[in-house]
Amino acid sequence: MAQSKLLKRLLNPLLISLPLTILASFPTIAVELAEIRDRGQLIVAVKDNTRPLGFINEEGKLAGLEIDLARRLAKDLLGDENALALKPVLNQDRLQLVINEQVDVAIARVSDTDARRRIVDLSPYYYLDGTGLITKDITVTNAEGLKDAKIAVLFGSSTIAVVRDRLPQANLVGVNSYQEALELLESNQVKAFAADKTVLAGWTQDYPQYKLLPERLSGSPLCIAMPKGLQHKELHLAVDQAVLNWRRSGWLQERIEYWGLAE
């Protein structure tokens, strides 16, 4: 115990002073809420390549809805939105970092599924994502306008089954990347692209000639992921209450609208 407290005293100033690029690879240990408060810093896994949830802005800083949530959570738990270490992660690593307790929580486009609830705890959802459709055809105003169209979808994605169910007569064209989908759209080889609405919202911000159709073809709640275990119960309760408070106060909806994710 004495060694642990000494280690924390030595690490805390170092963590706070490290640049984000170095901190991203620095080994960390997630602990109980009382120890997080004693540490004086919340460690959060985030995305840095998913506009408008988490991305690097023009100033070279992390920005986005989920970055705002991380800062607000630090303020709610520790009284200071800057008492925060942001750790950019890849999709395949985000839950493992939570399970291994290398981060305190993950706010990194984690959707609520039964499989994920078996390995991590999830907060109430902060945004309802799901399959959406994007097009530059100004005559198309809803999904019905694409019922016979060619629609690009990522190979192997869950989007395929959703679009087949909702638009069974559409001609689906598989692509390996978002860039390939863009090339097909620009050359008019497909009329639309189907993917997660959060991703497509970022697409319209980068390419304003495209529009995101209003329908959500499926629902995928995004939640804060936390490590399982009774020792983390206080943290779970605090995070859950924070999300509910954000909803009730209107702050969450205001940030959703600010980042162009409103319905």
Residue, then its C-alpha position, 0 to 999 in steps of 0.5 A: m500500500a505504501q509503495s502504491k501511494l508513493l508511486k501515485r505521488l511520483l506519477n501524478p505530476l508526470l502525467i499532468s505535465l506530459p504532452l497528449t501524444i506521449l500520454a497516449s502510450f503511457p501505461t496507466i491504471a484505473v482504480e476506484l472512484a475514491e482513488i481517482r479523486d485522490r489522483g486528481q485526474l480522470i483517464v478517458a479513452v476517446k477517438d481522435n479520428t471520428r468527426p464529430l464525436g472525437f477528432i483532431n481539429e484545425e488547431g491540432k487539439l482533440a474536439g468533438l461531442e465525446i471530448d466535451l462529455a469527457r471534460r464535463l465528466a471530469k468536472d462532475l467527478l473532480g470539480d475541474e474539467n481539465a483534471l483529465a487525461l485523454k487517451p486516443v484509442l483504436n476501435q479494437d482496443r477501447l474495451q480491452l483498455v477498460i477491461n484491463e483497467q488501463v483507463d477509468v472509462a471509455i467514451a469512444r463510440v461504444s454502442d450498447t450490445d448484450a455481448r459488450r455488457r457481459i464484459v464491461d458496464l455501460s452507462p445510460y446512453y448519451y446518443l442514439d446512433g444507427t444506420g443512416l444514408i447520405t447522398k448528393d442527389i437533391t431530388v432524394t429527400n428520404a430513404e424511400g427515394l432510394k428504394d431502387a437505387k445503387i447504395a454503397v455499403l462497407f463489406g462485412s458491416s452490420t449495415i448490409a442487413v439493415v439496408r436489405d431489410r428496409l430497402p429490399q429492392a435496392n442494389l447494394v455495392g460493397v466497398n472496402s473504405y469510406q474513400e472508395a465510397l466517396e469515389l463511387l458517389e463522385s463518379n455517380q456509380v452509386k446514388a447513396f452511401a449507408a453507414d453509421k449516422t455519426v460517421l455520416a454527420g462528420w462526412t457532411q461537415d467535410y463535404p457539404q455538397y452531401k446531405l444526411l437523410p432524416e431517417r435512422l434505419s436502425g438504433s445503436p445507443l452510444c454509452i460510456a464503458m466502465p470496468k466491471g466489479l463491485q469495487h467500481k460501483e461508486l464510479h458506475l453510480a456517479v457516471d450514470q447520474a452524470v449522464l441523467n443530469w446532462r439529459r435533464s438539464g438540456w446540456l447534452q442536447e445542446r452539445i448534440e446540436y452544436w456538433g451537428l448531430a441533432e435529429 
